[in-house]
Amino acid sequence: MEHKRDYIPRNAAQFSSFVKTLLNYVESKSSEWTHIPPVKTADLTAKYNAFVSAFDAAQPPSRSPDIVARQVAQKECTKALRVFVKQFLHFDPVTDIDRAEMGIPNHDTVRTEHTAVTEKVEFEIHLKAIRELIINFKVKGAERRAKPAGYDGAVVIWGLSDNPSQNPVGAMPNHTLASRTPFTLSFDEADRGKTVSIALAWQNERGITGPWSEYKTAIVP
């Protein structure tokens, strides 16, 4: 059940304006927000465009099937939007000001006793198939492979190179959120044989990231 103060409008016209504003803002920041894969923005844009088409078709005088189609398209777009926001817009380099501009609520910072993330990630890399690696992760030193209570999961950063940097964490261009373990990391055919450097950090439900793990490397199969 959605929260009564859901930041995503339910009214179709307001929803259209909200998503359009967010996508335009993300596009304006594309050169800075390199942690967002262009394909993810394109996927959300496609669902928004599908909603806009259904929304236009449902304008009066409209038939019941047109209204149902608009409702379905809005539901699908809303679902994709929530995932997009959670994966890419709740942590740096996106700022509180950026979120305010997009209409995304910032995390409450009043109860500061719950904001610190102290756990570190411990992980292993295994081969899965061609162009795929499996990452098994857990709290460092823990016996069970379970994320801490109240955490969204682990942020995974990685970068490809023929000659890995001596300090790759600050230079890793790829960024995503793994909500559960194991997590599969997929690559392109052109990446096979390259060295991938990987590091992880826990992220709580406020979007706060903990200390980064030591990085590990593997060869893309």
C-alpha positions as CSV (number, residue, x, y, z in Angstrom):
1,M,0.0,0.0,0.0
2,E,1.4,3.4,-1.0
3,H,2.2,6.0,1.6
4,K,-0.4,8.7,2.0
5,R,2.2,11.4,1.2
6,D,3.5,9.7,-1.8
7,Y,5.7,12.1,-3.8
8,I,4.5,10.7,-7.1
9,P,1.2,12.3,-8.2
10,R,-1.7,10.0,-8.9
11,N,-3.6,12.5,-11.0
12,A,-2.7,11.7,-14.6
13,A,-2.0,15.2,-15.7
14,Q,0.1,16.0,-12.7
15,F,1.9,12.7,-13.0
16,S,2.8,13.5,-16.7
17,S,4.2,16.9,-15.6
18,F,6.2,15.4,-12.7
19,V,7.9,12.7,-14.8
20,K,8.6,15.1,-17.7
21,T,10.3,17.5,-15.2
22,L,12.4,14.7,-13.7
23,L,13.5,13.3,-17.0
24,N,14.4,16.7,-18.4
25,Y,16.4,17.4,-15.3
26,V,18.2,14.0,-15.5
27,E,19.0,14.7,-19.2
28,S,20.4,18.1,-18.3
29,K,22.8,16.4,-15.8
30,S,23.8,13.5,-18.0
31,S,27.4,14.7,-18.4
32,E,27.8,14.9,-14.6
33,W,25.7,11.9,-13.5
34,T,27.7,9.2,-15.3
35,H,26.6,6.7,-12.7
36,I,23.2,6.4,-14.6
37,P,23.5,4.1,-17.5
38,P,21.9,5.8,-20.6
39,V,19.9,2.6,-21.3
40,K,18.2,3.0,-17.9
41,T,17.2,6.5,-18.7
42,A,16.0,5.4,-22.2
43,D,13.9,2.6,-20.6
44,L,12.1,5.0,-18.3
45,T,11.6,7.5,-21.1
46,A,10.1,4.8,-23.3
47,K,7.6,3.9,-20.5
48,Y,6.8,7.6,-20.0
49,N,6.2,8.1,-23.8
50,A,3.9,5.1,-23.7
51,F,2.0,6.7,-20.9
52,V,1.8,10.0,-22.7
53,S,0.3,8.3,-25.8
54,A,-2.3,6.5,-23.6
55,F,-3.0,9.7,-21.7
56,D,-3.7,11.6,-25.0
57,A,-5.9,8.7,-26.3
58,A,-7.9,8.8,-23.0
59,Q,-8.9,12.5,-23.4
60,P,-12.7,13.2,-23.6
61,P,-14.6,11.9,-25.4
62,S,-12.9,8.7,-24.5
63,R,-13.9,5.1,-24.2
64,S,-13.5,2.9,-21.1
65,P,-10.8,0.8,-22.8
66,D,-8.8,3.9,-23.4
67,I,-9.0,4.9,-19.7
68,V,-8.0,1.4,-18.6
69,A,-5.0,1.6,-21.1
70,R,-3.9,4.9,-19.6
71,Q,-4.2,3.5,-16.0
72,V,-2.1,0.5,-17.0
73,A,0.6,2.7,-18.7
74,Q,0.7,5.0,-15.7
75,K,1.1,2.0,-13.3
76,E,4.0,0.6,-15.4
77,C,5.7,4.0,-15.6
78,T,5.3,4.6,-11.9
79,K,6.9,1.2,-11.1
80,A,9.8,1.9,-13.4
81,L,10.2,5.4,-11.9
82,R,10.4,4.2,-8.3
83,V,13.2,1.8,-9.2
84,F,15.0,4.5,-11.2
85,V,14.8,7.0,-8.3
86,K,15.9,4.4,-5.7
87,Q,18.8,3.1,-7.8
88,F,20.2,6.3,-9.1
89,L,18.9,9.5,-7.4
90,H,19.2,8.8,-3.7
91,F,23.0,9.1,-3.4
92,D,25.9,11.2,-4.6
93,P,26.6,12.9,-6.9
94,V,22.9,13.8,-6.8
95,T,22.4,16.4,-4.2
96,D,19.6,17.5,-1.9
97,I,19.1,20.6,-4.2
98,D,18.9,18.3,-7.2
99,R,16.2,16.2,-5.6
100,A,14.3,19.3,-4.5
101,E,14.4,20.5,-8.2
102,M,13.0,17.2,-9.3
103,G,10.3,17.0,-6.6
104,I,11.9,14.0,-4.9
105,P,11.8,14.2,-1.1
106,N,15.1,14.4,0.7
107,H,15.8,12.0,3.6
108,D,14.9,13.2,7.0
109,T,18.0,14.2,8.9
110,V,16.5,15.1,12.2
111,R,17.0,11.7,13.8
112,T,20.7,11.6,13.2
113,E,21.3,8.6,15.4
114,H,20.1,6.3,12.6
115,T,22.0,7.9,9.8
116,A,25.4,6.3,10.2
117,V,26.3,3.2,8.2
118,T,29.2,1.5,9.9
119,E,29.0,-2.1,8.4
120,K,31.4,-3.0,5.6
121,V,30.7,-5.4,2.8
122,E,32.6,-8.7,2.3
123,F,32.2,-10.3,-1.1
124,E,33.4,-12.9,-3.5
125,I,33.4,-13.0,-7.3
126,H,32.5,-16.1,-9.3
127,L,32.1,-17.0,-12.9
128,K,28.6,-17.5,-14.1
129,A,28.5,-17.7,-17.9
130,I,29.9,-15.8,-20.8
131,R,30.0,-12.1,-20.1
132,E,28.6,-12.6,-16.6
133,L,30.1,-12.6,-13.1
134,I,28.3,-13.4,-9.8
135,I,28.9,-11.3,-6.7
136,N,28.1,-13.0,-3.4
137,F,28.1,-10.4,-0.6
138,K,27.4,-10.1,3.1
139,V,28.2,-8.0,6.2
140,K,32.0,-8.4,6.8
141,G,32.6,-11.0,9.4
142,A,29.0,-12.3,9.4
143,E,28.0,-15.9,8.9
144,R,24.7,-15.3,7.1
145,R,24.4,-13.7,3.7
146,A,21.7,-11.2,4.7
147,K,21.6,-7.4,4.3
148,P,21.3,-5.4,7.6
149,A,17.7,-4.6,8.7
150,G,16.5,-1.3,7.2
151,Y,19.0,-1.3,4.4
152,D,18.2,-1.1,0.7
153,G,21.1,-3.3,-0.2
154,A,24.7,-2.8,-1.4
155,V,25.9,-0.2,-3.9
156,V,28.1,-1.8,-6.5
157,I,30.7,0.2,-8.4
158,W,32.9,-1.2,-11.1
159,G,35.2,-0.2,-13.9
160,L,36.9,-1.9,-16.8
161,S,40.5,-1.5,-17.8
162,D,43.2,-3.4,-19.7
163,N,45.6,-2.1,-16.9
164,P,43.7,-1.6,-13.6
165,S,44.6,1.6,-11.7
166,Q,46.4,1.4,-8.4
167,N,43.5,3.4,-6.8
168,P,40.5,2.5,-8.9
169,V,37.7,3.2,-6.4
170,G,37.6,6.9,-7.3
171,A,37.7,6.2,-11.0
172,M,35.0,3.5,-11.3
173,P,32.3,4.9,-13.7
174,N,29.6,2.3,-13.2
175,H,27.2,2.4,-10.3
176,T,24.1,0.4,-9.3
177,L,22.3,-1.0,-6.3
178,A,22.1,-4.7,-5.5
179,S,19.1,-5.3,-3.4
180,R,20.0,-8.9,-2.7
181,T,22.7,-11.5,-3.0
182,P,23.9,-13.0,-5.2
183,F,24.1,-10.2,-7.8
184,T,24.8,-10.8,-11.4
185,L,27.0,-8.3,-13.2
186,S,26.6,-8.5,-17.0
187,F,29.0,-7.2,-19.7
188,D,29.2,-6.5,-23.4
189,E,31.0,-8.8,-25.9
190,A,33.7,-6.2,-26.4
191,D,34.5,-6.4,-22.6
192,R,35.5,-10.0,-22.7
193,G,39.1,-10.5,-21.5
194,K,39.3,-7.1,-19.8
195,T,39.9,-6.7,-16.1
196,V,37.0,-5.4,-14.0
197,S,37.6,-3.8,-10.6
198,I,34.7,-4.0,-8.2
199,A,33.9,-2.5,-4.8
200,L,30.8,-2.5,-2.6
201,A,29.3,-0.5,0.2
202,W,26.1,-0.9,2.2
203,Q,23.3,1.7,1.7
204,N,20.5,2.2,4.2
205,E,16.9,3.1,3.5
206,R,17.8,6.8,3.9
207,G,20.1,6.5,0.9
208,I,23.3,6.9,3.1
209,T,26.3,4.8,2.0
210,G,28.8,3.2,4.3
211,P,32.5,2.6,4.0
212,W,33.7,1.0,0.7
213,S,35.1,-2.4,0.7
214,E,38.5,-3.2,-0.6
215,Y,38.3,-3.6,-4.4
216,K,38.7,-6.9,-6.1
217,T,39.4,-7.7,-9.7
218,A,38.3,-10.4,-12.1
219,I,38.6,-11.1,-15.8
220,V,35.4,-10.8,-17.8
221,P,34.7,-14.3,-19.2
